[in-house]
Amino acid sequence: MPGMTKREEGEQALVLVLTTEASREQAEALALALLERRLVACVSLLPVQSHYRWQGKLETAQEVQLLLKTGADLLEELRVALVALHSYDTPEWIHWRATTAGAYGAWCREQLTGG
């Protein structure tokens, strides 16, 4: 519609966060805890094989990657909760801003606000 900004046309700001857990069970437990606290709207779990250097040695591990969808206003609270609940001493924490729109964007915002 003329005169409306993209945000008013239904776009929603979203933040995506990546982390990994050691097992499917730990990933599901973390996802559920974050969902129950309404810190994320949705969590996607993906099996991954990770290669990295840890304490001076090359490592390979089967892990589960979690893609967390949240709002910018919840990012710091999510980070604190994730660090407290995570099974790793040094959990992965990578985030970037994204935009969603339409029914999915509205649904995400509703999940995060309890509305």
N, C-alpha and C positions, 0 to 999 in steps of 0.2 A: 504494500500500500504506500502511496506517496506520503512523504513526511515522516515515516516510521524508520527507526534505526533497525539494524539487523537484530539487535538484542530484543527489541519489541516484536519483531516478526517471529519470535520463537526460539532463537538461538540461546543456548545455555552454556555458560562457562563450566568447564570440567577439568579436573586434574587427574592424570593417570600416574599411578605409582607402581613400580616393579619391586618385588622382593622375591626371595626364594626360601624354601624350607627343605629340610632333609628328607621328608617322607610325605606321602599323600595324607596320612592321618594327621600329621602336624600342620600341614597346609590347610586341611579342612577345619581343624580346631581353631586356627588363627582366623580364617575367613569367618567362621561362625561368631567368634568373639567380637570381631570388628563390625559385623552386620548387626549383632544384637545391640551394640553401642551406638548404632546409626552413624558411624564414622565413614562408612562406605555404602554406596548404593548397590554395588555388584562386585563380585570377585570371580575372575576366570582363572582356572587352574590348568596348567600345562606341564606335562612331563618334559624335562630338559636334561641334557648331559652338559655339565659345566666343566670347563678347563680353566685353571687359574693357578697363580703362585700363592702359597700360604706358608708363612714362616720359613721362607727361603727354599721351599720345595715345590716342584710342579705337581699339581693334584688334578684328579678327574673324579667327578662325583655325579651320580644320578640324583637329581633334585626335582622339586616341583616349583615352578615359577607361578607367582600370584600376580595377576594384573588387577590392581585395585582402582575403582572409579570413585572419586570423591569431589568435594567442592573446595575451592581455594580457601574459604573461611574455616575449613576443618583440617587443613593440611598439618598444622603444627600439633594439634590434638591427636591426629592420626599417627604422626611420627612418634610421639611420646608413648602412645598405647602400643604401637608395633614394637618398639624397642623393649618395653616392659614384658610383652607377651611372647616375643620371639624365642625360638629355641637356640639360636646362634648368639654368640657373644658379640659378633660384628655383623648384624643383618644388612643385607643389600637394601639400599634406599636410593632409588632413582625416580625422579618425578619430572613431569613436563605438563604444560598447559595444553588443553585441547578445547574444541568447541563441538557441541552436539546440538541437534535441533529436533523440532517436531515432537511427536509423542514420546520418543525415547528420552529426549532432553527433559521434558516435563515429568516423566516417570522418575528419572534420576533425582531431580530436585525434590520431588515428593518423598522419596525414600530417605533422603538426607535430613529433611526438615520434620518428618513425621506428619506432614500435612495430608 
